[in-house]
Amino acid sequence: MTDRPAPRRVVVAGGGTAGWVTATALARQLGSLVEITLVESEEIGTIGVGESTIPTARAFHEFLKIDQQAFMRASRATFKLAISFENWARDGDRYLHSFGTMPMRTWMADFQHFWLEARARGEAGEIGQYYLEHEAARLHRMDLKGDPKLNYAYHLDASLYAKFLRRIAENDGVTRIEGKIANVERDGESGDIAALVLEDGTRLTGDLFIDCTGFRSLLLGQTLGTPFEDWGKWLPTNSAWATQSEGVGDAYPYTRAIAHGGGWQWRIPLQHRMGAGFVYASDHMEAQPALDQFLATLEGRPLRDPFPIRFRTGRHRQAWVGNCVGIGLAGGFVEPLESTTIHLIMIGITRLLQLFPFSPDCAAQRERFNELSQNEIERVRDFIILHYHLTERDDTSFWQYMRNLDVPDTLRERMEAFAQGAQAWQSTNEIFRVDSWIQVLLGQRMTPQGWNRVGALMKDGRLKQTMEDASRMVANRVATMQSHQQFIDSYCAPKEG
Ligand SMILES: Cc1cc2nc3c(=O)[nH]c(=O)nc-3n(C[C@H](O)[C@H](O)[C@H](O)COP(=O)(O)OP(=O)(O)OC[C@H]3O[C@@H](n4cnc5c(N)ncnc54)[C@H](O)[C@@H]3O)c2cc1C
């Protein structure tokens, strides 16, 4: 029997969502195999946005044994069943990209083929009525019981969430240090990071350094000089105004993504407030008109002054270099549209746990980590470009640019496959399922020329009947649910006193 190895010393630089998710997961999963120190600077603070998630957050919380009710209460969270895309293909359009799963499929053909067949015969309604989450979102309903169960994600207050995770991580043995990193020392021979030196002279040495310093990318970018691949030509939005405002009316169970002339705006309903932001491309819109439009369209009273954010879309091609791994914004950023960064943080840390460098020689693990991360973020990139590119809008220079974009080949291939034969697929290591692709492709008004005609073989009105049964099942199930607001009030509102 071998002895238990000496703990690997892990230093996490940064205490935003990425930093605390990382520290919590490493501490929970690796216990005494690691010794974790997290350094963060209150003076620098966090980016202050990033409050909408996708359903994978649930599995991640389960894996960390985080109690859902406690988490939602502490983070003033609400449920998210969909994103409402407004004004995207045409001004005035609206569609929901829900987290639903298709009601039927066969090995030969996914649901959209049967639906298109039935639709062509006038025997099917809108695609959304066959998705439970779509209908629950549309009617502002929620519950956690019943069958089938809803597939949901969360809206959360990012700073409360970081505090919640911090409590867990510190309980699990993570040491938090408040301070500003002034210098990063490298090993003269290997070039690896040797220590972080704080402004007060404290020197933090470690075996593995996780860069969670946000867009600064202090370790991976600034110190190690890891090249950044800029995706600005495909995703030119690079600026945002963000604020928090009073909620107006009941919290709805979806994020709103409302397109405007130079980008889009978000609305994220939480229990105690609304998160709101206005994303735009500075080549097509100036800051002041963006702010004016943002304030003019805000529904509730702002609770803080709007603050500007500059960002760039793209990624460091290698997220793990030497003994440094970039997680969160420090590693790369696609665009907030489909709210994928928290997912990318969680999947990044899950992957790191699987490939954790217990011995110094870990080049193969590093390579695998980088390859998986690259594939995943590129598929997210393609999916987001799709929303902008597949549009009939040409009312501003921004939409003209996006419409005429030369998209990545990987996306072009998908668009052609859907346009010609209604084909859609989920690649290995891709987060977006066929359901997501078809809801967005159809929502952006792409009409397939053909589809798999296997549904035409169904005899005696069976196709029509199947469609009716599927939508009736959805409607009946939704009718048993509470309103989302009532559900939140009884399930996870803060306790009195
Ligand atoms: C406009 C916009 C909207 C977004 N919306 C979403 C969304 O809805 N959903 C989603 O999943 N993601 C969203 N994101 C991404 C989201 O912001 C990130 O997922 C999340 O906030 C994680 O950020 P982070 O922890 O990587 O960086 P940050 O929050 O920036 O944290 C960086 C940390 O590093 C510390 N730090 C930096 N430099 C130093 C130093 N020298 N010394 C010590 N500490 C230092 C800071 O103090 C801070 O603690 C959005 C991003 C943008 C730009």
The ligand as a Gaussian input file, in Angstrom:
#p B3LYP/6-31G(d) Opt

LIG

0 1
 C      -21.991000      41.812000     -20.014000
 C      -21.800000      40.443000     -19.432000
 C      -22.915000      39.684000     -19.047000
 C      -22.745000      38.375000     -18.548000
 N      -23.822000      37.597000     -18.261000
 C      -23.640000      36.300000     -17.907000
 C      -24.728000      35.434000     -17.633000
 O      -25.874000      35.831000     -17.642000
 N      -24.460000      34.143000     -17.315000
 C      -23.185000      33.661000     -17.242000
 O      -22.997000      32.459000     -17.020000
 N      -22.147000      34.469000     -17.421000
 C      -22.335000      35.762000     -17.769000
 N      -21.261000      36.573000     -17.958000
 C      -19.965000      36.076000     -17.584000
 C      -19.834000      36.266000     -16.047000
 O      -19.539000      37.587000     -15.777000
 C      -18.832000      35.309000     -15.494000
 O      -19.341000      34.011000     -15.672000
 C      -18.633000      35.385000     -13.994000
 O      -18.873000      36.636000     -13.476000
 C      -17.261000      34.920000     -13.622000
 O      -16.342000      35.943000     -13.651000
 P      -14.894000      35.663000     -13.108000
 O      -14.983000      35.090000     -11.749000
 O      -14.144000      34.920000     -14.152000
 O      -14.300000      37.148000     -13.048000
 P      -14.582000      38.372000     -12.057000
 O      -15.958000      38.402000     -11.541000
 O      -14.090000      39.581000     -12.779000
 O      -13.628000      38.078000     -10.815000
 C      -12.241000      38.357000     -10.857000
 C      -11.657000      38.216000      -9.468000
 O      -10.246000      38.375000      -9.556000
 C       -9.838000      39.304000      -8.580000
 N       -8.603000      39.958000      -9.035000
 C       -8.335000      40.499000     -10.250000
 N       -7.100000      41.026000     -10.251000
 C       -6.583000      40.814000      -9.018000
 C       -5.350000      41.129000      -8.397000
 N       -4.389000      41.814000      -9.001000
 N       -5.185000      40.755000      -7.113000
 C       -6.139000      40.085000      -6.423000
 N       -7.317000      39.748000      -6.965000
 C       -7.534000      40.123000      -8.250000
 C      -11.015000      40.252000      -8.427000
 O      -10.970000      40.963000      -7.219000
 C      -12.156000      39.252000      -8.480000
 O      -12.338000      38.657000      -7.214000
 C      -21.425000      37.866000     -18.413000
 C      -20.321000      38.659000     -18.757000
 C      -20.500000      39.922000     -19.272000
 C      -19.294000      40.729000     -19.666000

